[in-house]
Amino acid sequence: MTDDQRRNALADMALIVCGEELDLPRRRVRILLDHKLAVVQHPVLAAGSRTSLGLTDQNCL
């Protein structure tokens, strides 16, 4: 990962923690997924539930 990608990944993971992952560009989400820093979470389908991103245990940048 380049230094710019590392900085972006840290900022993106902070957005995920705050629940603001909907604002992330798809390209940057893909980098998090490719490096196993984030995972797509599928909640039990109920009224108002949605798919979201979560952080993995491999968050060592």
Order of alpha helices (4+ residues) and beta strands (2+ residues): alpha-alpha-beta-beta
